[in-house]
Amino acid sequence: MIKEVSLSLLNGVILASILFLGSHFLLNVEFIIGIIVTIALVSVIIIASLIGTFIPLLLDKFGIDPALATGPFITTSNDICGILIYFSIAKLILGF
């Protein structure tokens, strides 16, 4: 579990850094918006890796073939969690 989270954290930090630098220098996006998106991206990648780890295990526990059912569950839950995380972080930082 620690290995999964550390790899997703590394992946998130690398991708978020590229996104932040690209948006800041190439697109002239405001600094605070870049920070919000960067924090959200790292958080979403970590949560997505945890969801991708636990959903197949839970489906197997309930007797459902993980190979068939994992795709829709992971995609839907990642989308929902990603949007909720993004808006929650934006609300906390911007104070809406």
MMTF fields as JSON, N, C-alpha, C and O atoms, coordinates in Angstrom:
{
  "mmtfVersion": "1.0.0",
  "mmtfProducer": "UNKNOWN",
  "numBonds": 383,
  "numAtoms": 384,
  "numGroups": 96,
  "numChains": 1,
  "numModels": 1,
  "chainsPerModel": [1],
  "groupsPerChain": [96],
  "chainIdList": ["A"],
  "bondAtomList": [4, 2, 8, 6, 12, 10, 16, 14, 20, 18, 24, 22, 28, 26, 32, 30, 36, 34, 40, 38, 44, 42, 48, 46, 52, 50, 56, 54, 60, 58, 64, 62, 68, 66, 72, 70, 76, 74, 80, 78, 84, 82, 88, 86, 92, 90, 96, 94, 100, 98, 104, 102, 108, 106, 112, 110, 116, 114, 120, 118, 124, 122, 128, 126, 132, 130, 136, 134, 140, 138, 144, 142, 148, 146, 152, 150, 156, 154, 160, 158, 164, 162, 168, 166, 172, 170, 176, 174, 180, 178, 184, 182, 188, 186, 192, 190, 196, 194, 200, 198, 204, 202, 208, 206, 212, 210, 216, 214, 220, 218, 224, 222, 228, 226, 232, 230, 236, 234, 240, 238, 244, 242, 248, 246, 252, 250, 256, 254, 260, 258, 264, 262, 268, 266, 272, 270, 276, 274, 280, 278, 284, 282, 288, 286, 292, 290, 296, 294, 300, 298, 304, 302, 308, 306, 312, 310, 316, 314, 320, 318, 324, 322, 328, 326, 332, 330, 336, 334, 340, 338, 344, 342, 348, 346, 352, 350, 356, 354, 360, 358, 364, 362, 368, 366, 372, 370, 376, 374, 380, 378],
  "bondOrderList": [1, 1, 1, 1, 1, 1, 1, 1, 1, 1, 1, 1, 1, 1, 1, 1, 1, 1, 1, 1, 1, 1, 1, 1, 1, 1, 1, 1, 1, 1, 1, 1, 1, 1, 1, 1, 1, 1, 1, 1, 1, 1, 1, 1, 1, 1, 1, 1, 1, 1, 1, 1, 1, 1, 1, 1, 1, 1, 1, 1, 1, 1, 1, 1, 1, 1, 1, 1, 1, 1, 1, 1, 1, 1, 1, 1, 1, 1, 1, 1, 1, 1, 1, 1, 1, 1, 1, 1, 1, 1, 1, 1, 1, 1, 1],
  "groupList": [{"groupName": "MET", "atomNameList": ["N", "CA", "C", "O"], "elementList": ["N", "C", "C", "O"], "formalChargeList": [0, 0, 0, 0], "bondAtomList": [1, 0, 2, 1, 3, 2], "bondOrderList": [1, 1, 2], "singleLetterCode": "M", "chemCompType": "L-PEPTIDE LINKING"}, {"groupName": "ILE", "atomNameList": ["N", "CA", "C", "O"], "elementList": ["N", "C", "C", "O"], "formalChargeList": [0, 0, 0, 0], "bondAtomList": [1, 0, 2, 1, 3, 2], "bondOrderList": [1, 1, 2], "singleLetterCode": "I", "chemCompType": "L-PEPTIDE LINKING"}, {"groupName": "LYS", "atomNameList": ["N", "CA", "C", "O"], "elementList": ["N", "C", "C", "O"], "formalChargeList": [0, 0, 0, 0], "bondAtomList": [1, 0, 2, 1, 3, 2], "bondOrderList": [1, 1, 2], "singleLetterCode": "K", "chemCompType": "L-PEPTIDE LINKING"}, {"groupName": "GLU", "atomNameList": ["N", "CA", "C", "O"], "elementList": ["N", "C", "C", "O"], "formalChargeList": [0, 0, 0, 0], "bondAtomList": [1, 0, 2, 1, 3, 2], "bondOrderList": [1, 1, 2], "singleLetterCode": "E", "chemCompType": "L-PEPTIDE LINKING"}, {"groupName": "VAL", "atomNameList": ["N", "CA", "C", "O"], "elementList": ["N", "C", "C", "O"], "formalChargeList": [0, 0, 0, 0], "bondAtomList": [1, 0, 2, 1, 3, 2], "bondOrderList": [1, 1, 2], "singleLetterCode": "V", "chemCompType": "L-PEPTIDE LINKING"}, {"groupName": "SER", "atomNameList": ["N", "CA", "C", "O"], "elementList": ["N", "C", "C", "O"], "formalChargeList": [0, 0, 0, 0], "bondAtomList": [1, 0, 2, 1, 3, 2], "bondOrderList": [1, 1, 2], "singleLetterCode": "S", "chemCompType": "L-PEPTIDE LINKING"}, {"groupName": "LEU", "atomNameList": ["N", "CA", "C", "O"], "elementList": ["N", "C", "C", "O"], "formalChargeList": [0, 0, 0, 0], "bondAtomList": [1, 0, 2, 1, 3, 2], "bondOrderList": [1, 1, 2], "singleLetterCode": "L", "chemCompType": "L-PEPTIDE LINKING"}, {"groupName": "ASN", "atomNameList": ["N", "CA", "C", "O"], "elementList": ["N", "C", "C", "O"], "formalChargeList": [0, 0, 0, 0], "bondAtomList": [1, 0, 2, 1, 3, 2], "bondOrderList": [1, 1, 2], "singleLetterCode": "N", "chemCompType": "L-PEPTIDE LINKING"}, {"groupName": "GLY", "atomNameList": ["N", "CA", "C", "O"], "elementList": ["N", "C", "C", "O"], "formalChargeList": [0, 0, 0, 0], "bondAtomList": [1, 0, 2, 1, 3, 2], "bondOrderList": [1, 1, 2], "singleLetterCode": "G", "chemCompType": "PEPTIDE LINKING"}, {"groupName": "ALA", "atomNameList": ["N", "CA", "C", "O"], "elementList": ["N", "C", "C", "O"], "formalChargeList": [0, 0, 0, 0], "bondAtomList": [1, 0, 2, 1, 3, 2], "bondOrderList": [1, 1, 2], "singleLetterCode": "A", "chemCompType": "L-PEPTIDE LINKING"}, {"groupName": "PHE", "atomNameList": ["N", "CA", "C", "O"], "elementList": ["N", "C", "C", "O"], "formalChargeList": [0, 0, 0, 0], "bondAtomList": [1, 0, 2, 1, 3, 2], "bondOrderList": [1, 1, 2], "singleLetterCode": "F", "chemCompType": "L-PEPTIDE LINKING"}, {"groupName": "HIS", "atomNameList": ["N", "CA", "C", "O"], "elementList": ["N", "C", "C", "O"], "formalChargeList": [0, 0, 0, 0], "bondAtomList": [1, 0, 2, 1, 3, 2], "bondOrderList": [1, 1, 2], "singleLetterCode": "H", "chemCompType": "L-PEPTIDE LINKING"}, {"groupName": "THR", "atomNameList": ["N", "CA", "C", "O"], "elementList": ["N", "C", "C", "O"], "formalChargeList": [0, 0, 0, 0], "bondAtomList": [1, 0, 2, 1, 3, 2], "bondOrderList": [1, 1, 2], "singleLetterCode": "T", "chemCompType": "L-PEPTIDE LINKING"}, {"groupName": "PRO", "atomNameList": ["N", "CA", "C", "O"], "elementList": ["N", "C", "C", "O"], "formalChargeList": [0, 0, 0, 0], "bondAtomList": [1, 0, 2, 1, 3, 2], "bondOrderList": [1, 1, 2], "singleLetterCode": "P", "chemCompType": "L-PEPTIDE LINKING"}, {"groupName": "ASP", "atomNameList": ["N", "CA", "C", "O"], "elementList": ["N", "C", "C", "O"], "formalChargeList": [0, 0, 0, 0], "bondAtomList": [1, 0, 2, 1, 3, 2], "bondOrderList": [1, 1, 2], "singleLetterCode": "D", "chemCompType": "L-PEPTIDE LINKING"}, {"groupName": "CYS", "atomNameList": ["N", "CA", "C", "O"], "elementList": ["N", "C", "C", "O"], "formalChargeList": [0, 0, 0, 0], "bondAtomList": [1, 0, 2, 1, 3, 2], "bondOrderList": [1, 1, 2], "singleLetterCode": "C", "chemCompType": "L-PEPTIDE LINKING"}, {"groupName": "TYR", "atomNameList": ["N", "CA", "C", "O"], "elementList": ["N", "C", "C", "O"], "formalChargeList": [0, 0, 0, 0], "bondAtomList": [1, 0, 2, 1, 3, 2], "bondOrderList": [1, 1, 2], "singleLetterCode": "Y", "chemCompType": "L-PEPTIDE LINKING"}],
  "groupTypeList": [0, 1, 2, 3, 4, 5, 6, 5, 6, 6, 7, 8, 4, 1, 6, 9, 5, 1, 6, 10, 6, 8, 5, 11, 10, 6, 6, 7, 4, 3, 10, 1, 1, 8, 1, 1, 4, 12, 1, 9, 6, 4, 5, 4, 1, 1, 1, 9, 5, 6, 1, 8, 12, 10, 1, 13, 6, 6, 6, 14, 2, 10, 8, 1, 14, 13, 9, 6, 9, 12, 8, 13, 10, 1, 12, 12, 5, 7, 14, 1, 15, 8, 1, 6, 1, 16, 10, 5, 1, 9, 2, 6, 1, 6, 8, 10],
  "groupIdList": [1, 2, 3, 4, 5, 6, 7, 8, 9, 10, 11, 12, 13, 14, 15, 16, 17, 18, 19, 20, 21, 22, 23, 24, 25, 26, 27, 28, 29, 30, 31, 32, 33, 34, 35, 36, 37, 38, 39, 40, 41, 42, 43, 44, 45, 46, 47, 48, 49, 50, 51, 52, 53, 54, 55, 56, 57, 58, 59, 60, 61, 62, 63, 64, 65, 66, 67, 68, 69, 70, 71, 72, 73, 74, 75, 76, 77, 78, 79, 80, 81, 82, 83, 84, 85, 86, 87, 88, 89, 90, 91, 92, 93, 94, 95, 96],
  "secStructList": [7, 2, 2, 2, 2, 2, 2, 2, 2, 2, 2, 2, 2, 2, 2, 2, 2, 2, 2, 2, 2, 2, 2, 2, 2, 6, 1, 7, 7, 7, 2, 2, 2, 2, 2, 2, 2, 2, 2, 2, 2, 2, 2, 2, 2, 2, 2, 2, 2, 2, 2, 2, 2, 2, 2, 2, 2, 2, 2, 2, 2, 6, 6, 7, 7, 2, 2, 2, 2, 2, 2, 2, 2, 2, 2, 2, 2, 2, 2, 2, 2, 2, 2, 2, 2, 2, 2, 2, 2, 2, 2, 2, 2, 2, 6, 7],
  "xCoordList": [0.812, 0.0, 0.863, 0.569, 1.918, 2.825, 3.504, 3.698, 3.855, 4.492, 3.528, 3.93, 2.269, 1.253, 1.051, 1.003, 0.934, 0.727, 1.974, 1.859, 3.152, 4.371, 4.583, 5.042, 4.26, 4.382, 3.362, 3.679, 2.144, 1.148, 1.49, 1.219, 2.077, 2.514, 3.626, 3.609, 4.571, 5.643, 5.084, 5.461, 4.197, 3.567, 2.784, 2.871, 2.02, 1.237, 2.09, 1.766, 3.171, 4.051, 4.713, 4.819, 5.153, 5.788, 4.789, 5.087, 3.605, 2.599, 2.09, 1.87, 1.903, 1.433, 2.477, 2.125, 3.74, 4.801, 4.831, 4.959, 4.712, 4.673, 3.457, 3.562, 2.309, 1.083, 1.204, 0.826, 1.724, 1.847, 2.789, 2.455, 3.951, 4.927, 4.411, 4.575, 3.79, 3.257, 2.136, 2.09, 1.237, 0.119, 0.584, 0.049, 1.558, 2.033, 2.847, 2.635, 3.767, 4.665, 4.136, 4.391, 3.416, 2.925, 1.555, 1.289, 0.694, -0.679, -0.976, -2.072, -0.025, -0.181, -1.402, -2.128, -1.616, -2.702, -2.3, -1.127, -3.277, -2.985, -2.352, -2.647, -1.485, -0.736, -1.655, -1.437, -2.684, -3.566, -4.353, -4.602, -4.744, -5.455, -4.513, -4.92, -3.274, -2.28, -2.056, -1.906, -2.034, -1.866, -3.065, -2.904, -4.27, -5.48, -5.474, -5.742, -5.169, -5.167, -4.047, -4.221, -2.911, -1.786, -2.128, -1.895, -2.672, -3.049, -4.135, -4.094, -5.104, -6.191, -5.664, -6.085, -4.752, -4.222, -3.467, -3.653, -2.63, -1.892, -2.876, -2.731, -3.866, -4.858, -5.656, -5.888, -6.076, -6.875, -6.066, -6.597, -4.817, -3.986, -3.806, -3.85, -3.605, -3.46, -4.761, -4.744, -5.882, -7.18, -7.486, -8.013, -7.16, -7.415, -6.603, -7.092, -5.383, -4.588, -5.155, -5.133, -5.664, -6.286, -7.583, -7.851, -8.379, -9.618, -9.291, -9.94, -8.286, -7.884, -7.323, -7.314, -6.86, -6.368, -7.499, -7.56, -8.4, -9.404, -10.645, -11.228, -11.065, -12.289, -12.17, -13.095, -11.078, -10.984, -10.992, -11.543, -10.381, -10.377, -11.784, -12.187, -12.528, -13.903, -14.816, -15.65, -14.659, -15.492, -15.22, -16.143, -13.961, -13.603, -14.177, -14.61, -14.182, -14.726, -16.222, -16.727, -16.932, -18.366, -18.702, -19.871, -17.698, -17.924, -18.164, -18.642, -17.842, -17.995, -16.63, -15.601, -16.639, -15.383, -14.772, -15.342, -13.629, -13.026, -12.618, -12.64, -12.253, -11.808, -12.941, -12.693, -14.155, -15.291, -15.891, -16.289, -15.959, -16.698, -15.82, -16.35, -14.527, -13.651, -13.675, -13.714, -13.653, -13.591, -14.658, -14.328, -15.93, -16.972, -16.929, -17.15, -16.652, -16.595, -15.443, -15.616, -14.285, -13.118, -13.284, -13.001, -13.737, -13.9, -14.91, -14.647, -16.05, -17.094, -16.659, -16.841, -16.089, -15.678, -14.529, -14.49, -13.593, -12.511, -13.046, -12.594, -14.0, -14.579, -15.301, -15.113, -16.116, -16.866, -15.922, -16.059, -14.978, -14.022, -13.167, -12.888, -12.755, -11.922, -12.612, -12.02, -13.863, -14.614, -14.851, -14.703, -15.217, -15.446, -14.175, -14.219, -13.058, -11.786, -11.42, -11.03, -11.548, -11.191, -12.025, -11.483, -13.34, -14.195, -14.009, -14.11, -13.741, -13.501, -12.228, -12.212, -11.174, -9.922, -10.084, -9.598, -10.766, -11.0, -11.826, -11.546, -12.835, -13.665, -12.844, -12.98, -11.998, -11.174, -10.19, -10.025, -9.536, -8.512, -9.126, -8.662, -10.175, -10.765, -11.774, -12.101, -12.271, -13.165, -14.595, -15.267, -15.077, -16.49, -17.39, -18.605],
  "yCoordList": [-1.187, 0.0, 1.261, 2.224, 1.246, 2.399, 2.594, 3.724, 1.503, 1.592, 2.188, 3.011, 1.78, 2.3, 3.799, 4.548, 4.231, 5.656, 6.466, 7.564, 5.941, 6.69, 6.816, 7.857, 5.78, 5.868, 6.835, 7.59, 6.818, 7.755, 9.184, 10.116, 9.373, 10.7, 11.213, 12.376, 10.37, 10.759, 11.104, 12.116, 10.272, 10.522, 11.826, 12.625, 12.04, 13.268, 14.514, 15.528, 14.45, 15.618, 15.954, 17.125, 14.939, 15.183, 15.785, 16.784, 15.18, 15.695, 17.069, 17.928, 17.284, 18.576, 19.666, 20.802, 19.332, 20.308, 20.723, 21.904, 19.742, 20.043, 20.91, 21.891, 20.542, 21.308, 22.725, 23.683, 22.866, 24.187, 25.076, 26.219, 24.56, 25.365, 25.717, 26.846, 24.747, 25.011, 26.027, 26.917, 25.903, 26.846, 28.232, 29.24, 28.283, 29.577, 30.324, 31.516, 29.63, 30.307, 30.362, 31.332, 29.353, 29.339, 29.992, 30.653, 29.805, 30.297, 31.501, 32.058, 31.908, 33.036, 32.9, 33.868, 31.696, 31.444, 32.037, 32.011, 32.574, 33.156, 32.118, 30.925, 32.593, 31.713, 30.872, 29.669, 31.491, 30.778, 29.684, 28.63, 29.913, 28.886, 27.718, 26.558, 28.023, 26.967, 26.131, 24.912, 26.772, 26.055, 25.156, 24.011, 25.676, 24.879, 23.639, 22.535, 23.818, 22.683, 21.705, 20.492, 22.223, 21.354, 20.495, 19.286, 21.098, 20.34, 19.33, 18.19, 19.748, 18.842, 17.669, 16.532, 17.927, 16.854, 15.818, 14.618, 16.26, 15.319, 14.507, 13.292, 15.173, 14.477, 13.465, 12.348, 13.846, 12.951, 11.734, 10.624, 11.918, 10.776, 9.804, 8.591, 10.309, 9.419, 8.671, 7.46, 9.377, 8.734, 7.721, 6.644, 8.062, 7.138, 5.85, 4.77, 5.96, 4.745, 3.88, 2.652, 4.529, 3.764, 3.103, 1.948, 3.837, 3.263, 2.107, 1.062, 2.297, 1.24, 0.011, -1.077, 0.174, -0.961, -1.683, -2.912, -0.91, -1.516, -2.036, -3.022, -1.419, -1.871, -3.304, -4.088, -3.689, -5.091, -6.068, -7.164, -5.666, -6.533, -6.686, -7.785, -5.587, -5.646, -6.443, -7.221, -6.249, -7.002, -8.497, -9.309, -8.85, -10.268, -10.836, -11.988, -10.038, -10.486, -10.779, -11.684, -9.996, -10.207, -11.197, -11.357, -11.856, -12.883, -12.36, -13.099, -11.109, -10.515, -10.561, -10.291, -10.905, -10.988, -9.589, -8.733, -9.343, -8.005, -7.565, -6.371, -8.494, -8.135, -7.524, -6.671, -7.943, -7.432, -6.168, -5.265, -6.091, -5.011, -3.853, -2.798, -4.009, -2.981, -1.698, -0.611, -1.793, -0.612, 0.426, 1.579, 0.05, 1.056, 1.612, 2.806, 0.77, 1.247, 2.218, 3.263, 1.88, 2.737, 4.056, 5.121, 3.991, 5.218, 6.159, 7.352, 5.625, 6.46, 7.026, 8.216, 6.191, 6.675, 7.672, 8.628, 7.477, 8.442, 9.782, 10.835, 9.746, 10.992, 11.751, 12.957, 11.045, 11.685, 12.231, 13.378, 11.422, 11.871, 13.03, 13.967, 12.971, 14.033, 15.38, 16.391, 15.396, 16.653, 17.162, 18.355, 16.261, 16.679, 17.223, 18.223, 16.578, 17.041, 18.409, 19.312, 18.554, 19.826, 20.976, 22.013, 20.79, 21.869, 22.118, 23.261, 21.079, 21.259, 22.059, 22.95, 21.748, 22.483, 23.929, 24.854, 24.118, 25.48, 26.282, 27.458, 25.656, 26.343, 26.701, 27.801, 25.782, 26.061, 27.192, 28.071, 27.181, 28.188, 29.528, 30.566, 29.52, 30.784, 31.345, 32.531, 30.49, 30.952, 31.178, 32.037, 30.445, 30.581, 29.776, 29.766],
  "zCoordList": [0.0, 0.0, 0.0, -0.709, 0.793, 0.853, -0.503, -0.951, -1.141, -2.462, -3.491, -4.313, -3.447, -4.375, -4.19, -5.166, -2.949, -2.667, -3.028, -3.572, -2.734, -3.048, -4.553, -5.023, -5.311, -6.766, -7.351, -8.271, -6.828, -7.326, -6.923, -7.681, -5.751, -5.325, -6.241, -6.643, -6.565, -7.474, -8.849, -9.44, -9.354, -10.641, -10.619, -11.551, -9.556, -9.434, -9.363, -9.982, -8.617, -8.481, -9.817, -10.181, -10.538, -11.841, -12.825, -13.479, -12.933, -13.861, -13.452, -14.306, -12.157, -11.676, -11.914, -12.233, -11.762, -12.013, -13.482, -13.802, -14.361, -15.797, -16.119, -16.856, -15.563, -15.795, -15.247, -15.921, -14.041, -13.431, -14.227, -14.541, -14.55, -15.293, -16.683, -17.147, -17.342, -18.675, -18.658, -19.507, -17.704, -17.642, -17.213, -17.675, -16.348, -15.852, -16.912, -17.134, -17.555, -18.488, -19.917, -20.63, -20.339, -21.714, -21.872, -22.876, -20.886, -21.001, -20.118, -20.185, -19.298, -18.377, -17.467, -17.239, -16.953, -16.005, -14.664, -14.293, -13.936, -12.631, -11.706, -11.788, -10.836, -9.938, -9.062, -8.912, -8.481, -7.552, -8.26, -7.674, -9.496, -10.263, -10.547, -10.482, -10.856, -11.066, -9.822, -9.908, -8.673, -7.405, -7.135, -6.712, -7.379, -7.16, -8.037, -7.563, -9.307, -10.234, -9.882, -9.998, -9.457, -9.09, -7.879, -7.894, -6.84, -5.641, -5.974, -5.511, -6.774, -7.157, -7.969, -7.755, -8.894, -9.724, -8.9, -9.099, -7.991, -7.133, -6.285, -6.155, -5.716, -4.892, -5.693, -5.231, -6.885, -7.725, -8.15, -8.181, -8.471, -8.877, -7.722, -7.928, -6.521, -5.356, -5.088, -4.869, -5.103, -4.871, -5.971, -5.693, -7.216, -8.322, -8.183, -8.514, -7.703, -7.516, -6.397, -6.48, -5.346, -4.264, -4.728, -4.397, -5.49, -6.024, -6.962, -6.918, -7.806, -8.734, -8.046, -8.621, -6.833, -6.062, -5.34, -5.344, -4.717, -3.856, -4.57, -4.12, -5.65, -6.315, -6.839, -6.625, -7.517, -7.933, -6.757, -6.858, -5.645, -4.463, -3.894, -3.513, -3.836, -3.33, -4.254, -3.79, -5.557, -6.498, -6.4, -6.452, -6.258, -6.113, -4.821, -4.785, -3.771, -2.492, -2.583, -1.919, -3.422, -3.587, -4.703, -5.054, -5.259, -6.261, -7.672, -8.532, -7.915, -9.245, -9.934, -9.316, -11.212, -11.965, -12.093, -12.769, -11.459, -11.492, -12.898, -13.197, -13.749, -15.092, -15.915, -16.767, -15.676, -16.439, -15.84, -16.577, -14.531, -13.883, -13.415, -13.064, -13.398, -12.845, -13.66, -13.084, -14.972, -15.836, -15.544, -15.268, -15.597, -15.331, -13.907, -13.705, -12.93, -11.546, -11.334, -10.707, -11.846, -11.647, -12.393, -11.844, -13.63, -14.407, -13.759, -13.605, -13.385, -12.781, -11.441, -11.182, -10.59, -9.271, -9.367, -8.593, -10.295, -10.48, -10.971, -10.521, -11.886, -12.383, -11.269, -11.106, -10.516, -9.439, -8.369, -7.942, -7.943, -6.914, -7.418, -6.67, -8.67, -9.233, -9.244, -8.867, -9.675, -9.697, -8.272, -8.006, -7.358, -5.971, -5.33, -4.613, -5.58, -5.019, -5.589, -4.85, -6.9, -7.536, -6.98, -6.596, -6.937, -6.449, -4.951, -4.503, -4.177, -2.744, -2.492, -1.643, -3.215, -3.051, -3.519, -2.869, -4.641, -5.123, -4.115, -3.882, -3.52, -2.541, -1.296, -0.76, -0.839, 0.339, 0.085, 0.931, -1.07, -1.335, -1.685, -1.212, -2.517, -2.959, -1.965, -2.012, -1.06, -0.014, -0.423, 0.149, -1.383, -1.801, -0.903, -1.097]
}
